[in-house]
Amino acid sequence: MEAIGQLTGGISHDFNNLLTGILGNLDMLATRIEQGDHASAMSYLDGARSAASRAAGLTQRLLTFARRQALAPAAISVATLLDDLHELIDRTVGPAIEVQTLYPPDLRAGFCDRNQLENALLNLAINARDAMPEGGRLTIEASNATLVAPARGQTHTEGDYVRLTITDTGCGMSDAVKDRVFEPFFTTKPAGQGTGLGLSMVYGFIKQSGGHIELASEAGRGTKISLFIPCNQLSGATETSDAPAPAPDMRWDETSGLILVVDDEPGLRTLLADMLREQGFSVRMAADAEAALAILRAEPDIDLLIADIGLPGAMNGRQLALAARADRPELPLLFVTGLDETTSSGPPFDSAPTAMLRKPFSFGCLHTQVGLLLAHSRTATPPRSMG
């Protein structure tokens, strides 16, 4: 109960600050617009955007702790990742701290979300820096590891891993701190200097990735944290490329673009429709799956279905998509969701253009995804009527 109280109290405090920034800036923006002072109005718009972005970042950290963060696991070369991060970590911790990165030539490939692993290592490096205010040494060592069947009280899974060990020569932790170090919003830093989400985020990411984490620390004698990343079982040491695909030609006949937007939140539904109309599309809207299916059956020329996954009623967004694809296998689908959902893979979602946008998203992200889906579907067979 103490942990729950600390979590909810921390969330309330941080979100109240962020919402005050958003609402206050929007109020001032409205005032400046009424006064005709458009030049200074932009600064308040920027302030609202900044606070909203920080709120989105806080939400993602909470999702990571709750193991509901949307991950994109892939085979990664941990050796390459360490080489790429060395300079950034070195600059981050400062000249008073010596940084070493070590790994063997036969290091296995890991299987996890590369971006989240980079964030985890940076979080741990920053914590190590704060534990060494007078300078010291930070060592990041990667090695191959095999964990045997867990004993009583252990939670790891038996198998092969890449072990990343982060060791510092800092102040270390007491037993009381070690017992709580992965709790959300728990921090030993002064008020206003730490959110207490860094280590809880690392813990959540590792557990969600199917890995394991170990901590060893002693007051006055430094800290060692080991991250066990599952090995890639399919492609040896080959790292999958995360380079973006070539951007498609996003020119289309704006008079023929018809999109159905399905979301139970009226404000968001209207906002999505406005964004799409700004791009030149015609838009139909529905608040639930049943209404959406009726529109799809009445208007077979709909070019794209955009649906929230968490719809009310007898059918959620995934079930709506299944029903739509049963009669229109080639219909492009764009799911939107605020949680970690994996409903856009597997039959029938692998036979036609399908994508997912995770809330919150920007106008630019929506524009790009819609363009990719429509460009990909241009060569598809013309849609046939439903029902």
Buried (B, 14 or more C-beta within 10 A) or exposed (E): EEEEEBBEEBBEEBEEEBEEBBEBBBEBBEEBEEEEEEEEBEEBBEBBEBBBEBBBEBBBBBBBBBBBBBBEBBBBBBBBBBEEBBEEBBEBBEEEBEBEBEBEEEBBBBBBBBEBBBBBBBBBBBBBBBBBEEBBBBBBBBBBBEBEEEEEEEEBBEBBBBBBBBBBBBBBBEEEEBEBBBBBBBBBEEEEEBBBBBBBBBBBBBBBBBBBBEBBBEEEEBBBBBBBBBBBEEEEBEBBEEEEEEEBEEEBEEEEBBBBBBBBEEEBBBBBBEBBEEBEBBBBBBBBBBBBBEBBEEBBEBBBBBBBBBBEEEBBBBBBBBBBBEBBBBBBBBBBBBEBBEBBEEEBBEEBBBBBBBEBBEEEEBBBBBBBBBBBBEEBEEBEEBE
